[in-house]
């Protein structure tokens, strides 16, 4: 950058040279950030972590004066959600007026909490069933031991 300033003969030339440099560097920052934003996937992240990652990229783009519209953010967010959000994603993408990015965050957090509650309930049921299986097995083993003892006495 110093070379661009040293070569200039007037302050106006310095300014013109600097204007040429900075848009180019912003473009080199813009492209990777846009690519990262468009390719983001939730995978095993929580909704909170996923949204924060999206916002981080969005803020980075804003810091170099790149505006990403709210409706584009909604589409990006929906497009990268984990597969179990599939039905919800389809409904939102089909809507004529999809929610704002802010509203979408709230809806996704609620859905994630509902899913977690359902999952915990299912795990609780499975745990109770497994505990009952252990009790039944112990009782069966006890009965078998008694039968073996009775047979041994008969001999």
N, CA, C and O of each residue as an XYZ file, in Angstrom:
620
protein
N       0.828     -1.182      0.000
C       0.000      0.000      0.000
C       0.876      1.252      0.000
O       0.524      2.267     -0.600
N       2.000      1.169      0.667
C       2.889      2.316      0.739
C       3.347      2.746     -0.656
O       3.522      3.936     -0.919
N       3.539      1.774     -1.540
C       3.963      2.078     -2.907
C       2.939      2.942     -3.632
O       3.308      3.840     -4.390
N       1.664      2.677     -3.404
C       0.606      3.467     -4.051
C       0.638      4.912     -3.566
O       0.359      5.839     -4.327
N       0.975      5.090     -2.311
C       1.010      6.446     -1.748
C       2.276      7.172     -2.211
O       2.221      8.348     -2.572
N       3.402      6.482     -2.202
C       4.667      7.106     -2.579
C       4.690      7.528     -4.046
O       5.305      8.536     -4.393
N       4.029      6.767     -4.898
C       4.025      7.079     -6.331
C       3.160      8.296     -6.662
O       3.338      8.931     -7.701
N       2.236      8.608     -5.779
C       1.332      9.732     -6.056
C       2.065     11.053     -5.889
O       2.915     11.218     -5.014
N       1.702     11.993     -6.767
C       2.351     13.305     -6.735
C       1.502     14.344     -6.009
O       2.021     15.366     -5.561
N       0.204     14.088     -5.892
C      -0.687     15.036     -5.232
C      -1.568     14.265     -4.240
O      -1.710     13.047     -4.348
N      -2.148     14.973     -3.289
C      -3.069     14.313     -2.356
C      -4.250     13.654     -3.091
O      -4.743     12.607     -2.671
N      -4.689     14.275     -4.180
C      -5.790     13.721     -4.946
C      -5.393     12.354     -5.521
O      -6.195     11.421     -5.506
N      -4.176     12.235     -6.020
C      -3.697     10.964     -6.555
C      -3.603      9.903     -5.444
O      -3.913      8.734     -5.674
N      -3.173     10.317     -4.239
C      -3.127      9.393     -3.099
C      -4.533      8.852     -2.847
O      -4.739      7.647     -2.705
N      -5.492      9.775     -2.795
C      -6.878      9.395     -2.546
C      -7.402      8.454     -3.639
O      -8.029      7.442     -3.324
N      -7.167      8.758     -4.862
C      -7.629      7.925     -5.981
C      -7.006      6.528     -5.907
O      -7.681      5.524     -6.134
N      -5.720      6.480     -5.590
C      -5.054      5.183     -5.469
C      -5.631      4.356     -4.307
O      -5.826      3.148     -4.435
N      -5.898      5.013     -3.188
C      -6.472      4.314     -2.041
C      -7.881      3.793     -2.364
O      -8.247      2.690     -1.958
N      -8.661      4.587     -3.092
C     -10.009      4.156     -3.481
C      -9.942      2.913     -4.370
O     -10.835      2.067     -4.329
N      -8.890      2.810     -5.164
C      -8.735      1.632     -6.030
C      -8.375      0.389     -5.216
O      -8.807     -0.718     -5.540
N      -7.587      0.576     -4.164
C      -7.124     -0.551     -3.355
C      -8.256     -1.123     -2.503
O      -8.486     -2.332     -2.513
N      -8.960     -0.268     -1.771
C      -9.908     -0.759     -0.778
C     -11.121     -1.476     -1.351
O     -11.506     -2.496     -0.782
N     -11.751     -1.031     -2.426
C     -12.845     -1.848     -2.958
C     -12.374     -3.236     -3.372
O     -13.122     -4.205     -3.233
N     -11.167     -3.349     -3.870
C     -10.643     -4.652     -4.266
C     -10.476     -5.549     -3.047
O     -10.816     -6.731     -3.105
N      -9.960     -5.014     -1.946
C      -9.784     -5.835     -0.751
C     -11.132     -6.202     -0.149
O     -11.284     -7.288      0.409
N     -12.113     -5.310     -0.256
C     -13.449     -5.640      0.238
C     -14.058     -6.763     -0.583
O     -14.755     -7.616     -0.033
N     -13.814     -6.783     -1.873
C     -14.317     -7.849     -2.722
C     -13.672     -9.171     -2.343
O     -14.340    -10.204     -2.335
N     -12.379     -9.153     -2.026
C     -11.715    -10.402     -1.644
C     -12.234    -10.908     -0.301
O     -12.205    -12.114     -0.053
N     -12.706    -10.021      0.568
C     -13.321    -10.438      1.829
C     -14.762    -10.873      1.588
O     -15.239    -11.826      2.204
N     -15.438    -10.187      0.708
C     -16.852    -10.411      0.425
C     -17.106    -11.821     -0.104
O     -18.004    -12.511      0.379
N     -16.329    -12.249     -1.082
C     -16.584    -13.537     -1.727
C     -16.507    -14.722     -0.761
O     -17.433    -15.532     -0.733
N     -15.440    -14.851      0.029
C     -15.402    -15.991      0.964
C     -16.523    -15.947      2.008
O     -17.071    -16.982      2.385
N     -16.856    -14.738      2.468
C     -17.930    -14.618      3.453
C     -19.278    -15.014      2.852
O     -20.061    -15.722      3.485
N     -19.543    -14.556      1.632
C     -20.787    -14.939      0.957
C     -20.840    -16.457      0.762
O     -21.878    -17.087      0.967
N     -19.722    -17.019      0.370
C     -19.662    -18.465      0.157
C     -19.906    -19.209      1.470
O     -20.651    -20.188      1.504
N     -19.281    -18.745      2.539
C     -19.469    -19.374      3.847
C     -20.928    -19.267      4.292
O     -21.493    -20.225      4.819
N     -21.528    -18.109      4.078
C     -22.922    -17.898      4.455
C     -23.846    -18.807      3.650
O     -24.765    -19.407      4.208
N     -23.611    -18.911      2.360
C     -24.478    -19.732      1.514
C     -24.295    -21.232      1.736
O     -25.181    -22.017      1.399
N     -23.157    -21.637      2.297
C     -22.886    -23.062      2.512
C     -23.071    -23.521      3.951
O     -22.848    -24.692      4.260
N     -23.471    -22.622      4.826
C     -23.567    -22.986      6.248
C     -24.631    -24.063      6.457
O     -25.709    -24.016      5.864
N     -24.304    -25.033      7.315
C     -25.202    -26.139      7.650
C     -25.264    -26.270      9.172
O     -24.256    -26.107      9.860
N     -26.439    -26.562      9.681
C     -26.602    -26.724     11.126
C     -25.870    -27.954     11.648
O     -25.190    -27.889     12.672
N     -26.007    -29.054     10.955
C     -25.429    -30.341     11.366
C     -25.748    -30.622     12.828
O     -26.920    -30.760     13.178
N     -24.738    -30.711     13.691
C     -24.984    -31.050     15.089
C     -24.997    -29.828     16.015
O     -24.982    -29.971     17.237
N     -25.025    -28.618     15.422
C     -25.096    -27.402     16.236
C     -26.504    -27.225     16.799
O     -27.486    -27.646     16.188
N     -26.589    -26.607     17.953
C     -27.897    -26.204     18.468
C     -28.395    -25.046     17.604
O     -27.619    -24.436     16.868
N     -29.673    -24.752     17.695
C     -30.221    -23.617     16.945
C     -29.524    -22.328     17.371
O     -29.217    -21.482     16.532
N     -29.278    -22.178     18.648
C     -28.611    -20.958     19.130
C     -27.234    -20.807     18.490
O     -26.890    -19.727     18.010
N     -26.451    -21.872     18.478
C     -25.108    -21.813     17.874
C     -25.194    -21.558     16.374
O     -24.415    -20.782     15.822
N     -26.135    -22.212     15.729
C     -26.325    -22.062     14.284
C     -26.690    -20.616     13.934
O     -26.109    -20.032     13.020
N     -27.643    -20.048     14.656
C     -28.066    -18.658     14.407
C     -26.912    -17.700     14.697
O     -26.689    -16.755     13.940
N     -26.182    -17.933     15.776
C     -25.043    -17.053     16.098
C     -23.985    -17.094     15.005
O     -23.390    -16.066     14.678
N     -23.744    -18.275     14.436
C     -22.763    -18.395     13.348
C     -23.239    -17.614     12.126
O     -22.449    -16.918     11.488
N     -24.514    -17.723     11.800
C     -25.081    -16.974     10.670
C     -24.960    -15.470     10.923
O     -24.550    -14.718     10.039
N     -25.316    -15.041     12.124
C     -25.242    -13.611     12.464
C     -23.799    -13.099     12.402
O     -23.551    -11.971     11.978
N     -22.860    -13.933     12.826
C     -21.445    -13.541     12.796
C     -20.999    -13.246     11.355
O     -20.318    -12.253     11.097
N     -21.389    -14.109     10.442
C     -21.029    -13.907      9.028
C     -21.767    -12.690      8.482
O     -21.191    -11.881      7.754
N     -23.045    -12.564      8.838
C     -23.870    -11.433      8.391
C     -23.240    -10.122      8.864
O     -23.136     -9.166      8.095
N     -22.822    -10.079     10.125
C     -22.179     -8.874     10.671
C     -20.854     -8.581      9.971
O     -20.526     -7.422      9.718
N     -20.093     -9.633      9.659
C     -18.820     -9.435      8.951
C     -19.064     -8.829      7.576
O     -18.329     -7.940      7.143
N     -20.096     -9.311      6.891
C     -20.439     -8.726      5.587
C     -20.866     -7.264      5.753
O     -20.491     -6.406      4.955
N     -21.648     -6.994      6.791
C     -22.073     -5.613      7.048
C     -20.905     -4.691      7.343
O     -20.936     -3.510      6.996
N     -19.871     -5.229      7.984
C     -18.716     -4.392      8.329
C     -17.917     -3.962      7.101
O     -17.136     -3.013      7.165
N     -18.115     -4.666      5.978
C     -17.456     -4.241      4.735
C     -18.499     -3.697      3.754
O     -18.319     -3.718      2.536
N     -19.588     -3.212      4.335
C     -20.650     -2.527      3.582
C     -21.359     -3.416      2.560
O     -21.769     -2.945      1.499
N     -21.500     -4.694      2.881
C     -22.258     -5.594      2.016
C     -23.585     -5.862      2.716
O     -23.618     -6.392      3.827
N     -24.672     -5.491      2.059
C     -25.988     -5.661      2.640
C     -26.600     -6.977      2.185
O     -26.694     -7.249      0.988
N     -27.015     -7.790      3.150
C     -27.740     -9.025      2.858
C     -29.146     -8.814      3.410
O     -29.324     -8.564      4.602
N     -30.129     -8.917      2.543
C     -31.518     -8.657      2.930
C     -32.036     -9.716      3.896
O     -31.572    -10.856      3.905
N     -33.005     -9.314      4.704
C     -33.604    -10.194      5.708
C     -34.196    -11.455      5.072
O     -34.002    -12.551      5.597
N     -34.911    -11.320      3.958
C     -35.533    -12.496      3.339
C     -34.480    -13.479      2.817
O     -34.709    -14.688      2.809
N     -33.327    -12.959      2.383
C     -32.239    -13.842      1.958
C     -31.667    -14.595      3.164
O     -31.312    -15.769      3.057
N     -31.583    -13.914      4.307
C     -31.095    -14.561      5.525
C     -32.043    -15.680      5.958
O     -31.598    -16.732      6.417
N     -33.338    -15.453      5.813
C     -34.326    -16.487      6.150
C     -34.111    -17.709      5.264
O     -34.094    -18.837      5.756
N     -33.946    -17.489      3.960
C     -33.738    -18.608      3.038
C     -32.443    -19.354      3.347
O     -32.412    -20.584      3.311
N     -31.382    -18.621      3.647
C     -30.098    -19.244      3.975
C     -30.236    -20.082      5.240
O     -29.775    -21.222      5.292
N     -30.869    -19.513      6.253
C     -31.053    -20.216      7.521
C     -31.878    -21.488      7.322
O     -31.495    -22.557      7.798
N     -32.996    -21.378      6.629
C     -33.850    -22.543      6.392
C     -33.131    -23.606      5.564
O     -33.284    -24.803      5.808
N     -32.356    -23.163      4.593
C     -31.655    -24.096      3.720
C     -30.582    -24.915      4.420
O     -30.234    -26.000      3.956
N     -30.057    -24.415      5.521
C     -28.993    -25.123      6.214
C     -29.421    -25.890      7.451
O     -28.589    -26.465      8.153
N     -30.733    -25.899      7.721
C     -31.219    -26.576      8.918
C     -31.014    -28.087      8.852
O     -30.935    -28.674      7.773
N     -30.931    -28.695     10.020
C     -30.817    -30.155     10.121
C     -32.063    -30.794      9.504
O     -33.130    -30.181      9.478
N     -31.926    -32.027      9.008
C     -33.038    -32.690      8.316
C     -34.330    -32.798      9.121
O     -35.415    -32.771      8.540
N     -34.238    -32.920     10.442
C     -35.473    -33.078     11.210
C     -36.330    -31.807     11.240
O     -37.454    -31.837     11.741
N     -35.820    -30.705     10.717
C     -36.612    -29.481     10.552
C     -37.293    -29.448      9.181
O     -37.916    -28.448      8.827
N     -37.180    -30.530      8.409
C     -37.646    -30.573      7.018
C     -39.044    -30.054      6.781
O     -39.249    -29.213      5.907
N     -40.017    -30.540      7.544
C     -41.413    -30.127      7.337
C     -41.572    -28.635      7.608
O     -42.258    -27.933      6.866
N     -40.949    -28.168      8.649
C     -41.034    -26.748      9.004
C     -40.409    -25.892      7.908
O     -40.949    -24.848      7.542
N     -39.281    -26.333      7.392
C     -38.594    -25.614      6.316
C     -39.488    -25.506      5.088
O     -39.609    -24.437      4.490
N     -40.105    -26.607      4.721
C     -40.980    -26.632      3.547
C     -42.135    -25.643      3.703
O     -42.469    -24.916      2.767
N     -42.738    -25.621      4.882
C     -43.868    -24.713      5.138
C     -43.416    -23.264      5.010
O     -44.084    -22.464      4.355
N     -42.297    -22.921      5.622
C     -41.839    -21.532      5.573
C     -41.440    -21.095      4.174
O     -41.723    -19.968      3.769
N     -40.784    -21.978      3.437
C     -40.373    -21.619      2.074
C     -41.566    -21.473      1.136
O     -41.500    -20.736      0.152
N     -42.656    -22.177      1.441
C     -43.843    -22.118      0.592
C     -44.714    -20.896      0.890
O     -45.564    -20.526      0.080
N     -44.505    -20.280      2.032
C     -45.324    -19.120      2.419
C     -45.057    -17.936      1.499
O     -43.929    -17.689      1.072
N     -46.130    -17.217      1.212
C     -45.990    -16.009      0.403
C     -45.231    -14.938      1.180
O     -44.409    -14.215      0.617
N     -45.513    -14.844      2.471
C     -44.820    -13.888      3.342
C     -44.111    -14.661      4.450
O     -44.675    -14.849      5.528
N     -42.884    -15.110      4.200
C     -42.172    -15.850      5.241
C     -41.875    -14.945      6.440
O     -41.937    -13.721      6.326
N     -41.554    -15.550      7.587
C     -41.261    -14.737      8.773
C     -39.964    -13.958      8.586
O     -39.155    -14.261      7.709
N     -39.791    -12.960      9.423
C     -38.519    -12.232      9.425
C     -37.458    -13.156     10.029
O     -37.782    -14.168     10.651
N     -36.215    -12.802      9.840
C     -35.124    -13.601     10.401
C     -35.241    -13.651     11.918
O     -35.006    -14.697     12.523
N     -35.596    -12.546     12.530
C     -35.765    -12.472     13.982
C     -36.876    -13.414     14.442
O     -36.691    -14.177     15.391
N     -38.037    -13.363     13.768
C     -39.153    -14.236     14.135
C     -38.815    -15.700     13.899
O     -39.194    -16.566     14.687
N     -38.108    -15.972     12.823
C     -37.718    -17.343     12.514
C     -36.861    -17.930     13.637
O     -37.028    -19.092     14.007
N     -35.954    -17.133     14.170
C     -35.103    -17.594     15.268
C     -35.949    -18.084     16.433
O     -35.705    -19.158     16.984
N     -36.941    -17.289     16.802
C     -37.816    -17.643     17.926
C     -38.559    -18.938     17.644
O     -38.646    -19.810     18.509
N     -39.091    -19.063     16.444
C     -39.841    -20.265     16.074
C     -38.958    -21.503     16.098
O     -39.378    -22.569     16.550
N     -37.744    -21.357     15.614
C     -36.829    -22.500     15.595
C     -36.415    -22.914     17.001
O     -36.282    -24.104     17.289
N     -36.212    -21.935     17.875
C     -35.869    -22.256     19.269
C     -37.013    -22.998     19.953
O     -36.785    -23.958     20.689
N     -38.237    -22.553     19.708
C     -39.406    -23.226     20.289
C     -39.482    -24.660     19.774
O     -39.694    -25.592     20.550
N     -39.310    -24.837     18.465
C     -39.373    -26.183     17.871
C     -38.259    -27.073     18.414
O     -38.485    -28.250     18.693
N     -37.071    -26.521     18.562
C     -35.960    -27.310     19.108
C     -36.263    -27.749     20.539
O     -35.984    -28.889     20.911
N     -36.833    -26.847     21.345
C     -37.187    -27.198     22.723
C     -38.271    -28.268     22.764
O     -38.217    -29.176     23.593
N     -39.267    -28.164     21.863
C     -40.314    -29.198     21.788
C     -39.694    -30.543     21.419
O     -40.030    -31.570     22.009
N     -38.797    -30.534     20.451
C     -38.154    -31.777     20.014
C     -37.342    -32.375     21.158
O     -37.349    -33.589     21.361
N     -36.647    -31.529     21.898
C     -35.844    -32.007     23.020
C     -36.755    -32.622     24.093
O     -36.427    -33.658     24.672
N     -37.892    -31.981     24.350
C     -38.846    -32.495     25.331
C     -39.388    -33.848     24.884
O     -39.473    -34.784     25.679
N     -39.758    -33.946     23.590
C     -40.253    -35.231     23.059
C     -39.176    -36.295     23.172
O     -39.461    -37.438     23.531
N     -37.951    -35.926     22.870
C     -36.833    -36.874     22.925
C     -36.603    -37.348     24.356
O     -36.386    -38.536     24.591
N     -36.650    -36.419     25.313
C     -36.464    -36.783     26.716
C     -37.573    -37.700     27.192
O     -37.322    -38.641     27.946
N     -38.813    -37.432     26.754
C     -39.939    -38.283     27.127
C     -39.751    -39.680     26.560
O     -40.001    -40.672     27.245
N     -39.311    -39.762     25.313
C     -39.071    -41.064     24.680
C     -37.954    -41.805     25.402
O     -38.057    -43.007     25.645
N     -36.893    -41.092     25.741
C     -35.782    -41.716     26.471
C     -36.251    -42.212     27.824
O     -35.850    -43.288     28.268
N     -37.097    -41.436     28.482
C     -37.617    -41.814     29.790
C     -38.452    -43.085     29.688
O     -38.345    -43.969     30.538
N     -39.278    -43.180     28.655
C     -40.092    -44.379     28.446
C     -39.190    -45.579     28.201
O     -39.400    -46.641     28.786
N     -38.182    -45.420     27.339
C     -37.256    -46.520     27.050
C     -36.495    -46.943     28.307
O     -36.272    -48.134     28.522
N     -36.102    -45.989     29.126
C     -35.378    -46.301     30.355
C     -36.273    -47.103     31.291
O     -35.827    -48.094     31.869
N     -37.542    -46.688     31.450
C     -38.470    -47.426     32.310
C     -38.681    -48.844     31.779
O     -38.732    -49.801     32.551
N     -38.805    -48.970     30.452
C     -38.996    -50.299     29.864
C     -37.771    -51.174     30.103
O     -37.906    -52.361     30.403
N     -36.594    -50.606     29.974
C     -35.369    -51.360     30.215
C     -35.280    -51.780     31.679
O     -34.866    -52.900     31.979
N     -35.670    -50.882     32.595
C     -35.655    -51.215     34.022
C     -36.637    -52.344     34.314
O     -36.331    -53.253     35.087
N     -37.822    -52.289     33.696
C     -38.807    -53.358     33.873
C     -38.282    -54.672     33.311
O     -38.506    -55.728     33.902
N     -37.585    -54.623     32.176
C     -36.999    -55.833     31.594
C     -35.988    -56.459     32.545
O     -35.921    -57.682     32.663
N     -35.204    -55.628     33.224
C     -34.210    -56.127     34.176
C     -34.914    -56.815     35.338
O     -34.504    -57.895     35.764
N     -35.976    -56.191     35.856
C     -36.723    -56.774     36.972
C     -37.332    -58.115     36.558
O     -37.245    -59.098     37.293
N     -37.941    -58.144     35.389
C     -38.540    -59.382     34.889
C     -37.467    -60.456     34.726
O     -37.688    -61.607     35.102
N     -36.327    -60.104     34.181
C     -35.233    -61.059     33.998
C     -34.745    -61.585     35.344
O     -34.470    -62.776     35.486
N     -34.636    -60.686     36.342
C     -34.201    -61.106     37.673
C     -35.203    -62.079     38.285
O     -34.825    -63.072     38.908
N     -36.496    -61.774     38.096
C     -37.531    -62.668     38.614
C     -37.466    -64.014     37.904
O     -37.598    -65.059     38.542
N     -37.264    -63.997     36.590
C     -37.166    -65.251     35.834
C     -35.954    -66.056     36.298
O     -36.038    -67.275     36.440
N     -34.848    -65.394     36.532
C     -33.647    -66.079     37.016
C     -33.891    -66.693     38.393
O     -33.447    -67.807     38.669
N     -34.603    -65.957     39.260
C     -34.912    -66.439     40.600
C     -35.791    -67.690     40.536
O     -35.548    -68.667     41.243
N     -36.820    -67.646     39.677
C     -37.707    -68.799     39.511
C     -36.910    -69.985     38.976
O     -37.094    -71.107     39.448
N     -36.050    -69.766     38.025
C     -35.225    -70.836     37.444
C     -34.338    -71.446     38.518
O     -34.175    -72.665     38.567
N     -33.752    -70.599     39.392
C     -32.910    -71.103     40.469
C     -33.721    -71.988     41.421
O     -33.245    -73.035     41.859
N     -34.959    -71.556     41.738
C     -35.826    -72.341     42.626
C     -36.162    -73.682     41.982
O     -36.141    -74.714     42.652
N     -36.470    -73.674     40.687
C     -36.787    -74.909     39.971
C     -35.565    -75.829     39.988
O     -35.701    -77.031     40.215
N     -34.389    -75.281     39.753
C     -33.159    -76.086     39.770
C     -32.930    -76.712     41.150
O     -32.512    -77.865     41.251
N     -33.208    -75.940     42.220
C     -33.043    -76.449     43.584
C     -34.018    -77.587     43.853
O     -33.654    -78.606     44.440
N     -35.285    -77.399     43.409
C     -36.300    -78.438     43.623
C     -35.928    -79.707     42.869
O     -36.094    -80.813     43.385
N     -35.432    -79.551     41.669
C     -35.023    -80.726     40.883
C     -33.827    -81.404     41.534
O     -33.736    -82.632     41.509
N     -32.922    -80.653     42.106
C     -31.750    -81.224     42.758
C     -32.172    -81.981     44.001
O     -31.559    -82.998     44.326
N     -33.218    -81.517     44.726
C     -33.705    -82.196     45.924
C     -34.371    -83.513     45.579
O     -34.295    -84.474     46.346
N     -35.027    -83.559     44.421
C     -35.738    -84.771     44.005
C     -34.741    -85.888     43.704
O     -35.088    -87.061     43.842
N     -33.590    -85.581     43.322
C     -32.595    -86.593     42.915
C     -31.992    -87.236     44.084
O     -31.137    -88.109     43.935
